[in-house]
Amino acid sequence: MTNIILMGPPGAGKGTQARHLVETRNMVQLSTGDMLRDAQASGTEMGKKVAAIMAEGKLVTDQIVIGLIREKLQDGSEGGFIFDGFPRTLPQADALEKLLGEMGMKLDAVIEMQVDDEALVARITGRSTCGDCGEVYHDQTKPWPADGKCANCGGTTQKRRPDDNEDSLKTRLMEYYKKTSPLIGYYWAKGDLQRLDGLASIDEVQKSIGWILGD
């Protein structure tokens, strides 16, 4: 079992690489957003608590998020877990380390997908997805098919995120760097941090992650 944190700015390709790890290594991706949505719909005590907090427009506490992660870890995973979007702060990192220790588990690697900001802006502003299956396209490197149908599922709806524009992306990048800079130092000091080029091809990034994980 392998447990990792994937880090990288918006558009670095974390989602693509996480899906590959799920498919090829039987890992479970733990996304904070997905867990909160699942909890709301579950009807469990924890789920009711989450639903009530979010209905009031309040932020869910670290304690509750850790509780949700604990539930997922207890469900088990043959291949291990990918932490996506958590931790975001040093207290969250400490809480995750404590939780893993309590459950006889450990963090095997923190993988930072580094990018050149200007190149990332060019990548993101040309990005679109299929509205039916989520297949990712790009105006320059993988254009939407000329026949108007997704090559993966045949869907006809091409979607672009409204915040995939240069001004919005630069704001998101600044927010990301402000929040994660302390975490990068934290995991570097612990010897867990591994860095790779997030703007390399998808296959090259997959190979780099495989090398980090001992493939």
Secondary structure per residue as TSV (DSSP state, phi and psi in degrees):
chain	resnum	aa	ss	phi	psi
A	1	M	-	360.0	134.4
A	2	T	E	-124.3	130.8
A	3	N	E	-119.2	126.5
A	4	I	E	-136.2	158.1
A	5	I	E	-110.6	129.9
A	6	L	E	-101.0	122.9
A	7	M	E	-121.9	149.3
A	8	G	-	164.7	154.3
A	9	P	-	-68.7	168.5
A	10	P	T	-54.9	130.6
A	11	G	T	87.8	2.6
A	12	A	S	-73.1	-14.4
A	13	G	S	103.1	17.4
A	14	K	H	-59.9	-42.4
A	15	G	H	-62.6	-42.7
A	16	T	H	-61.0	-45.3
A	17	Q	H	-70.8	-35.4
A	18	A	H	-63.6	-42.9
A	19	R	H	-61.4	-38.6
A	20	H	H	-63.6	-42.4
A	21	L	H	-66.6	-37.5
A	22	V	H	-62.0	-44.0
A	23	E	H	-73.6	-37.7
A	24	T	H	-98.0	-22.4
A	25	R	H	-120.8	5.1
A	26	N	-	57.7	34.0
A	27	M	-	-83.6	161.8
A	28	V	E	-111.2	126.8
A	29	Q	E	-88.1	122.6
A	30	L	E	-105.8	98.0
A	31	S	E	-98.8	128.1
A	32	T	H	-55.2	-46.0
A	33	G	H	-60.9	-44.9
A	34	D	H	-63.8	-41.1
A	35	M	H	-64.6	-39.0
A	36	L	H	-66.4	-40.9
A	37	R	H	-66.1	-42.2
A	38	D	H	-62.7	-40.6
A	39	A	H	-63.6	-43.0
A	40	Q	H	-57.5	-38.0
A	41	A	H	-87.0	-8.2
A	42	S	H	-77.4	-31.6
A	43	G	-	80.8	2.6
A	44	T	S	-75.8	170.1
A	45	E	H	-58.2	-44.3
A	46	M	H	-64.3	-39.4
A	47	G	H	-63.5	-41.6
A	48	K	H	-64.0	-37.6
A	49	K	H	-64.4	-45.2
A	50	V	H	-62.1	-45.6
A	51	A	H	-60.7	-41.1
A	52	A	H	-65.9	-42.2
A	53	I	H	-64.8	-45.8
A	54	M	H	-70.8	-30.8
A	55	A	H	-64.7	-29.4
A	56	E	T	-85.7	-2.1
A	57	G	T	77.2	17.8
A	58	K	-	-92.7	161.5
A	59	L	-	-81.4	137.3
A	60	V	-	-72.1	133.2
A	61	T	-	-71.5	158.2
A	62	D	H	-58.2	-36.4
A	63	Q	H	-60.2	-41.6
A	64	I	H	-69.5	-42.7
A	65	V	H	-61.1	-43.1
A	66	I	H	-62.1	-37.2
A	67	G	H	-62.5	-40.6
A	68	L	H	-66.5	-41.1
A	69	I	H	-63.4	-40.0
A	70	R	H	-57.8	-44.1
A	71	E	H	-60.4	-43.1
A	72	K	H	-66.5	-40.7
A	73	L	H	-64.5	-36.5
A	74	Q	H	-66.5	-27.5
A	75	D	H	-67.1	-24.4
A	76	G	-	83.9	161.4
A	77	S	-	-158.6	128.8
A	78	E	S	-62.0	-40.2
A	79	G	S	-96.5	-12.2
A	80	G	E	110.0	-168.8
A	81	F	E	-127.9	145.3
A	82	I	E	-111.3	118.4
A	83	F	E	-90.6	118.0
A	84	D	E	-122.4	113.6
A	85	G	S	85.3	8.1
A	86	F	-	-154.9	133.1
A	87	P	-	-81.7	159.3
A	88	R	-	-115.0	-14.1
A	89	T	S	-134.2	165.2
A	90	L	H	-64.3	-41.9
A	91	P	H	-59.6	-37.1
A	92	Q	H	-66.2	-39.0
A	93	A	H	-62.9	-43.1
A	94	D	H	-63.6	-41.0
A	95	A	H	-65.9	-38.4
A	96	L	H	-66.4	-43.1
A	97	E	H	-60.8	-42.2
A	98	K	H	-63.6	-43.8
A	99	L	H	-62.3	-47.2
A	100	L	H	-60.2	-40.9
A	101	G	H	-62.3	-42.1
A	102	E	H	-62.2	-29.0
A	103	M	T	-98.7	10.9
A	104	G	T	69.8	27.2
A	105	M	-	-119.6	170.9
A	106	K	-	-146.9	165.2
A	107	L	-	-90.9	125.2
A	108	D	-	-91.0	-31.1
A	109	A	E	-163.4	147.6
A	110	V	E	-115.2	113.4
A	111	I	E	-104.6	116.0
A	112	E	E	-100.0	120.6
A	113	M	E	-91.2	99.8
A	114	Q	E	-82.2	146.5
A	115	V	-	-141.4	156.5
A	116	D	-	-85.4	124.6
A	117	D	H	-59.4	-43.8
A	118	E	H	-65.3	-40.0
A	119	A	H	-65.9	-35.9
A	120	L	H	-66.0	-40.9
A	121	V	H	-59.0	-43.3
A	122	A	H	-63.3	-38.0
A	123	R	H	-66.4	-45.4
A	124	I	H	-75.2	-39.8
A	125	T	H	-67.7	-15.9
A	126	G	T	-100.1	6.0
A	127	R	E	-85.2	144.3
A	128	S	E	-147.6	167.7
A	129	T	E	-136.6	161.0
A	130	C	E	-76.9	129.8
A	131	G	T	-69.9	-13.4
A	132	D	T	-97.1	-46.2
A	133	C	T	-114.9	-10.9
A	134	G	-	87.5	2.2
A	135	E	-	-54.5	135.5
A	136	V	E	-94.4	136.1
A	137	Y	E	-126.3	165.3
A	138	H	E	-145.5	138.3
A	139	D	T	-55.8	-33.9
A	140	Q	T	-97.6	-45.8
A	141	T	T	-95.9	-24.2
A	142	K	B	-153.5	74.8
A	143	P	-	-64.5	153.1
A	144	W	-	-58.2	132.4
A	145	P	-	-51.8	142.7
A	146	A	T	-62.9	-26.2
A	147	D	T	-82.2	0.9
A	148	G	S	78.4	11.7
A	149	K	S	-120.2	135.5
A	150	C	-	-58.1	132.6
A	151	A	T	-68.7	-20.2
A	152	N	T	-88.2	-43.8
A	153	C	T	-126.3	-8.1
A	154	G	-	84.7	2.4
A	155	G	-	-63.7	157.6
A	156	T	-	-115.3	7.5
A	157	T	-	-103.5	112.5
A	158	Q	E	-97.6	128.0
A	159	K	E	-120.9	145.5
A	160	R	-	-125.6	139.1
A	161	R	-	-70.2	134.6
A	162	P	T	-62.8	-22.8
A	163	D	T	-95.6	9.6
A	164	D	-	-86.4	58.6
A	165	N	S	-127.9	164.3
A	166	E	H	-60.3	-47.4
A	167	D	H	-63.8	-46.0
A	168	S	H	-64.0	-41.5
A	169	L	H	-65.2	-40.3
A	170	K	H	-64.2	-35.4
A	171	T	H	-65.3	-43.6
A	172	R	H	-65.0	-37.9
A	173	L	H	-64.0	-45.5
A	174	M	H	-60.3	-42.1
A	175	E	H	-63.9	-41.4
A	176	Y	H	-61.6	-48.3
A	177	Y	H	-65.7	-37.5
A	178	K	H	-62.3	-41.1
A	179	K	H	-76.8	-38.6
A	180	T	H	-94.8	-14.7
A	181	S	H	-53.1	-45.5
A	182	P	H	-62.6	-35.2
A	183	L	H	-67.3	-38.7
A	184	I	H	-59.5	-47.4
A	185	G	H	-63.1	-39.6
A	186	Y	H	-59.6	-50.2
A	187	Y	H	-76.6	-27.4
A	188	W	H	-64.7	-44.4
A	189	A	H	-63.2	-31.1
A	190	K	T	-82.5	-8.5
A	191	G	T	81.3	14.7
A	192	D	-	-95.1	-17.0
A	193	L	E	-78.3	129.8
A	194	Q	E	-125.6	134.8
A	195	R	E	-114.6	146.3
A	196	L	E	-146.7	166.3
A	197	D	E	-81.9	106.3
A	198	G	T	-72.5	-11.8
A	199	L	T	-98.0	3.0
A	200	A	S	-68.3	171.6
A	201	S	-	-63.5	159.0
A	202	I	H	-56.3	-43.7
A	203	D	H	-63.9	-40.8
A	204	E	H	-65.8	-40.2
A	205	V	H	-65.5	-41.6
A	206	Q	H	-59.2	-42.4
A	207	K	H	-64.9	-40.3
A	208	S	H	-63.5	-42.3
A	209	I	H	-65.8	-41.1
A	210	G	H	-59.0	-41.5
A	211	W	H	-63.5	-43.7
A	212	I	H	-60.1	-38.3
A	213	L	T	-87.6	4.5
A	214	G	T	89.0	17.6
A	215	D	-	-69.5	360.0
